[in-house]
Amino acid sequence: MLPERVRSMHGYVPGLQKNDSEIIKLNSNENPYPPSPAVFEALQALADDTRSFPQKYPAPTSRALRASIEDVLKLQPGSVLAGNGSDEVLALLFRGLMDPGQSFVMPDPTYSLYPILARATGLEYETVPVKEDFRIDLDGILRVAESANCKVAIMAMPNAPTGIAEDRESLTRFIEGFPGWVVLDEAYSPFSDFSFMQKAGTEFPNLICTCTFSKAWSLAGMRVGWMVAHPDLIAQIDKIRDSYNLNMAAQSCALAAIRDTNWQNENATKIKQSREKLIQDLNSRGFQCIPSAANFVLARVPEGSAEQARHIYEELEKRRILIRYFAHDRIKEYLRISVGTPDQMERMLQALDQILTG
Ligand SMILES: Cc1ncc(COP(=O)(O)O)c(C=O)c1O
């Protein structure tokens, strides 16, 4: 018989992954642009390296990739661990930071994978609802952590699916005041105005940041993420990692991508411009968008009803445009739309106009 912990849990529900080229896919916050050309050159070089690819094992610690991330992002040596997507890195943290039965605290809503990883690991958790304006109740999290004895706090920053980045001062006070580890999941930080990555394990010894190549480097299909923390913690978490957790292609692509900083800066600029235009275009149609610091927008539908949100979602799907609807109580009148290319945004807005007037 399987443990109750596993039988009673629900698995993570990803956005629909239909890869028909006719589909406009705005449901998983992927990057609409191809990665740096250096990524394709790296793949070609790998394919040409017939002495080792693919019959030999990959570099076990992804040493060159870790060193490049540290170098490009100006992080201290030994402070990075790379994983098979930031999802793997998060799973390692859930396994490594707490014992089964212990609890952590997180805002609600936030990335819906955290409770699933917790259940799979036998951890408990407390949730603290976001405030009326969807900002994270950082003081509330501190209070709950103290009363429920939570040794870890975790949240996405910018948060998902709201897109809100809390201000630096409030976050600083929170991290300094939290009686344990704070994990900031910075998957979307390259689209915001700041990152706390350089402070993880340095200015804030209790801070761990995670990030991913899936969003801002266009490598979702390669599955590469990383965490930044004090080197002592990295060495501990390294012990519970699979020996060869990143395959050769993933390491090569990520290494090429991180070095092309011009590509990354230009990409982030394009996405941010398209995001602001999307917000204006949606607001002018009666939607109410939450200010986003990410590559997606969470928008309240014009009638403010769950029925209309669901209707728009379904009608867009019929027109082969995929966005995300969440049946979560706090956001059931909202739709989450990933920022696409200007052309994709235009086609999505035309479809919206048809649906709203039809
Ligand atoms: C907040 C957040 N963290 C992490 C991830 C997962 O990223 P990865 O593709 O690196 O596993 C996502 C994916 O949507 C996300 O929204």
PDBQT file of the ligand as one rigid body, heavy atoms in Angstrom, charges set to zero:
ROOT
HETATM    1  C1  LIG A 401       7.320  31.099  -9.987  1.00  0.00    +0.000 C 
HETATM    2  C2  LIG A 401       7.866  29.985 -10.800  1.00  0.00    +0.000 A 
HETATM    3  N1  LIG A 401       8.951  29.335 -10.360  1.00  0.00    +0.000 NA
HETATM    4  C3  LIG A 401       9.488  28.319 -11.051  1.00  0.00    +0.000 A 
HETATM    5  C4  LIG A 401       8.930  27.900 -12.243  1.00  0.00    +0.000 A 
HETATM    6  C5  LIG A 401       9.510  26.708 -12.941  1.00  0.00    +0.000 C 
HETATM    7  O1  LIG A 401      10.550  26.991 -13.735  1.00  0.00    +0.000 OA
HETATM    8  P1  LIG A 401      11.438  25.856 -14.410  1.00  0.00    +0.000 P 
HETATM    9  O2  LIG A 401      11.002  25.774 -15.817  1.00  0.00    +0.000 OA
HETATM   10  O3  LIG A 401      12.822  26.364 -14.242  1.00  0.00    +0.000 OA
HETATM   11  O4  LIG A 401      11.231  24.570 -13.669  1.00  0.00    +0.000 OA
HETATM   12  C6  LIG A 401       7.812  28.548 -12.751  1.00  0.00    +0.000 A 
HETATM   13  C7  LIG A 401       7.214  28.094 -14.023  1.00  0.00    +0.000 C 
HETATM   14  O5  LIG A 401       6.232  28.533 -14.518  1.00  0.00    +0.000 OA
HETATM   15  C8  LIG A 401       7.261  29.618 -12.011  1.00  0.00    +0.000 A 
HETATM   16  O6  LIG A 401       6.153  30.242 -12.428  1.00  0.00    +0.000 OA
ENDROOT
TORSDOF 0
